[in-house]
Amino acid sequence: MQLLDGKAISSQIKSEIKVEVENWVASGGKKPHLAAILVGQDGASETYVASKIRSCEEIGFTSTLLKFDASITEAELLDAVASLNNNADVDGFIVQLPLPKHISENTIMEAVDPKKDVDGFHPINVGRMCKGLPAYISATPFGILEMLIRAGVETSGKHCVVIGRSQIVGLPMSILMQRNDYPGNCTVTITHSKTPNLKEVCQTADILVAALGRPEFVTADYVQEGAVVIDVGISRVEDATKKSGFAIKGDVNFADVAPKTSYITPVPGGVGLMTICGLLTNTLKAARKEIYG
């Protein structure tokens, strides 16, 4: 078993981006500028956005954080999105999810200028990705692909099973893993809560991507010997032995599954850190106008 160490890989990628930013600025380009909109006081979202802001500082980006109360109306949030769309100094921005229930996430995502949609959620970017055109790829799938590339994991001709069909992870992963590229050229099966024989399908996976949001759902009897296991899940689970009162768990029971795998991602320290790298990479592309010119 080899660990796909998100901490080590993300540190390497951020160092590479920092050098690219320094060269870009030295040649006359402006610092890439990433903005984030945070609504409400969700603890996990606040932590995640703070990590993104710190990463911007580390690699030489400019960053802006716009915070709003959970009581903000959909119309007011759309105005904030429009303001960032029209701000020429902002290269890319994100609206941190989830949003309060009275606000339509689809409406907000569709209001983001596709040229600044560095989360890769806008239908135009999703469509361009499906067509194999230049696009901002959703940050989490992008990070997973980078892990596979840097570990040299063979994907061609393999069976990839994705658990979860979310528009953020499951759907784009299924598309990216079957494309005629590396990583890719897999036969892909996407599974979900209505899949009747889920365990049996997972047992056939050479590459298993768990993105269902249920802590430690995947146990050893879901995994065949030598499989590559990518754990996208991150949940807070009560744990009286921890000072914080909780532990961070993935969708995979790591201790149970790891001995059977060839590669596996830990939680924490795996895919989550790579997601930020995907966001930073997309922002640099936006600053250079690599996708839309």
N, C-alpha and C positions, 0 to 999 in steps of 0.2 A: 504494500500500500504506500502510495506517495501522496503527500498533502499538497493540494492546490492552495498555496498560501497567499491569500488576498492581500495581507499586510505587506509582504515582501514584493509582490508583483506591482501593487498600486504605488508603492514607494519608488520603484524603478520607473514606472510610467510618469509619475509626477516630476521626477528629476529630468526625464526626457522632454516633457512639456515645458518645464522651466527654461531649459536651454533654448528651445524653439522660440519661446516668448522673448527672451533676451536678444536673440538674433533678429527677430521680427521688429522689435522696437529699435534696435541699433540701425536697421536698414530704413527707418523712417515710419514704420507702422505704429499705430497707437496701441496702448495696452488693451487687451481684450477685456470687455466689461460684461460681467454676468450679474443679472438682477434676480431677486427671488421675492415672491409674494407669499406671505404666511398669514393664514386666517385662523384666529382662535388660539387656544393654548394647549393643543395636543402635545403631550410630553415627548413622544417619539418624533413627531414632526419638528419640534423645536430643536431637539438634539441633532437631527439629521441636517436641518438647514444650517445650524451653527457649524457643523463639520464641513459643509460645503463652503461657507464663508472663510473658515480657517484655511482650507485648501487653496482658495483663491489667493489669499495673502502669501502662502508659501511659494506659489509658482509665479507671482508677479501679475496677477489679474487685478483689475478694479472690480469691486463688488458693491452691490446696493441691496439692502433688505427693506422691504415695505411690509409692515405689520399692521393687521387690522383685527378689530374685535370680531368675535363669532357672530355678532348681531348685524354685521354689514349686509346690505341688500345685494341681490344679484346685479341690479343696475349699477350700484356703486362699484362693485368689483369689476364689472365690464368697463367702467370708466377708467379704473386703474390699469387694466390690461391695455386699453386704447392709448393711455398715456405712455406706457412703455413701448408699445408698437411705434409710436410717433417720435420717440426720443432717439435721435440719430447717434447719440453716444453709447447707447445700450446695444451690444451686439446680439445678446441672447438673454432670455429670461425663462423662469419656470414659475408655475403656480403649484405650490406644494399641496399634494393630496394626502388625506381626504379633505374635502370641504364640508362645511355644515350642510345638513340634509335639505335645507330650504334653497340651496343653490345647486343648479344643474352642472355637474362636472363636464358633461359633453358640451354644453353651451359655452362654458368658459374656455375649454380646450380649443373649440372651433373659432373662438374670437382671437386667439393668439396668431400673430403674423407667422406663417409657415417659415419665413426666412429667419425668424428669431426663436423658433420652437426647438430649443436645444434639448428638450426632453424627448423629442421625437414622437409626440402624441397626436399631432394634428393629422386629420385624414389625408391631407396632401402628402405629408411625409411618409405615412404608413403606405399609401398607394404607390409612391415612388419606390419605396423599399420593396414592395411586392413585385414591381415591374423590373427590379434590378437597376433602377436609375439612382444617381447620386442623391442621398437623403440623409437626414439626421436619424440615426438608428437609436431606438429607445435605449436609455443609458444602461439598464440592467442587462439586457441581451448583449449589448456591445461589450460590457465588462466580462460576461461569460465567454464570449468568443475570444477575447484577449487572453483569458486564462488558458483556454485550450491551445491557442497558438503558441504561447510562451512555454507551455509544458510539452509541446510537440505531440499532442494527443492525435492519433489517427482517427479520422471521421469518415472517410470515403468508404461506402459500402456497408457502414454500420447501421444498426437499428437504434434510433433515438426515440425514447418515449418521454413525452412531456406530461406531467401531471398538473393540470390547471390550464384554463383557457382564457385567462385575463388578457385584456388588450395591452397591458403594460409589459407582461412577461410571456405568458403561455403562447399567445397567438404569434407574436413576432419571432419567438424562438423556433416555433414549428416551421415558419417560413424560411428563416435564415439557415436552419440546419439541413434543408432539402435543396437549397440553391446549388448551382453548378460552380462551386468555389471552395476554398478552404478557409475556415471550417465549413463543411457542408457535404453534399453528395450522400446524405443519409437517407435511409427509408424512415419516415417519421410517422409516429402514432401519437395523436394528442388525446389525452384522457381527461376525465372530469368526474363530477359527483354522480353522474348518471351512467357511468361505465360499469356494467354489471360484473365483469370479471377482471377488475382492476389489478388485483394481485398477480394473476396469471399473465396479463399483458406486461406488467413491469418485469416479471421474471425473464422475459425475452429481450430486455433492453441491454445493448452494449453501452449505451449512454443514457442515463436516467436523470432528468431534470425535474426536481420536486419544487413546485411553486403553487401550493394549494392553501397555505396559511393555517395549517393544523400542526401544532408542535409535536415532534417526534412521531408523526404518523407512519413514516416509512421505516419498517423494521427489516431485519436480516432476511426474513422469508419473502420479501418483495424483490430481492436483489440476487442476480446470478453471479457466480464467481468471476472475478476479474472485471466487473463493470466499472465504468466511470460514473460517479455520482455527484451531481451538482445540486447543492441545497440552497434554494433561494429564500426560504422561509426565515422569518425573524419574529419571535413572539416573546412577550414577557410572561414568565410563569412564576407563580408564588414559590418562594424557597426560603424557609425560615433560617437556613444555615448561612444565608447571605446577609451582609450588613444592610443592603438596600431593601431586603425583603423579597427580592425576585431574582430569577436567573434568565438569561437570554437563551432561547432554544430555537433550533431550526425545525424544518419539516421532517428531518431525518434523525433517527436515533443513532447518533454518531458512534457511540461505544459499541452498539450492537452490529451496525452495518460496516464500519470501517475495515474490519479484518477480511471481509470478502471482496473488497474493491481493489482496483489497480490505481485509481485516483479518486480523491474525495475532497470536497471543500468543507472547512470547519465553520461553525457559527458560535460566537462571532469570529471575525477575522477572515471572512471569505468573500462571498459575492457582494455584500454590502459596501465594502471599501472599493470594489471594482466599479460599482455603479457610479460613484463620484468621479472616477476617472473617465467614464463614458461621457458624463456631463461636461467635464473640463475639455475633453477632446472635441466635442461638438461645438463648444463655445469658441475654441481656437479656430475651428473651421469657419464659424460664422464671422469672426473678425477678419479672416482672410478672404471671405466670400467664395469659399471653395465649392459650396453646394449650388448656390443660385447665381453666382457671378455678380 
